[in-house]
Amino acid sequence: MNLTELEGKIMTKKRLTNAGEDLVAKDRMSYLEALAHVCEVTGFDPSGIKRLLNDSIKEKLEVEALELRLIKGDRPNKLPGL
């Protein structure tokens, strides 16, 4: 499902997850960028996004935030150069 198909539809967990995962896979966006883009294109208020995130997306966002040092915590182990 592309983003133009989402316009005017009620945002659900499944739609948000699919749209976010598609952007990450096809456009090589981070999860944070992908979800922000989905909200921007569809007009969905980002403040209400938390209730639509499944556990998998929440974990991926947390890993990204730790790597970018947006939140405190132990950064995931990563091999040098990757």
N, C-alpha and C positions, 0 to 999 in steps of 0.2 A: 504494500500500500504506500503510495507516495504522499507527500505532504499536502498537495492540492486536493486530494481526496478527503483529507481530514477536515478541511474548512467547513464550518457550519455543523459539524457532527459533535455529539457529546463525547468528551474525552474520557476514555476508560483506561484501566490499567493495561489491558492488552494492546490497545491502540497506541498508547504512549510508549510502551516497551518495544513494540514492533517498529515504530517510527524511529525511536532512538537507536535501536540496534542496527537498523538499515543505514542510518547516517554514519554510524561508527564503522560499519563494514565497508560501505561503498565510498564514502567521502573521506574516510580516515580521520574523522573528528574524534575528539575526546568525548567521554560521556557527558561531561559538564557542558561542553559546547553543543553537543547534539540535543540535549534536553532544552537548553536555552533557545536554540534555533527552532525547535518544535513549538515552543511557547510563543515565540515571536511570529512565526508564520501563521499559526492557527489562532492567535489572539488570546490564548489561554493565559490566565494570570499565574505567574510563577510562584506566587505565595501559596497557591493551593496544590502544588505539585507533590508535596510530601505524601499525601494520602494515596497517590496513584503510583508510587514507586514500589516495585516488588523487591523482595529481599536480594535477588541477584544484582539488580541495578544499584541498590543501596550500597552493597559491598563494593562494587566497581567504582562508584563515586567516592567512597571512603578511601580506597586505595589511591585513586587519583589525587584526592585532597591531601593525603599524607605525603605523597611524592612531591607535590607542589608546595608543601609546607603551609597549606591553608588551615590545617587543623593540627593540633599537637597529638603526638602519639608515636608509637614505634613504626618506622617506615618498613615496608615489606622488604625482605631480602632480595637483592637483585645482583646479578653478575655484572662486573665492571664492563662498560662499553655497550650495554644493552639498553 
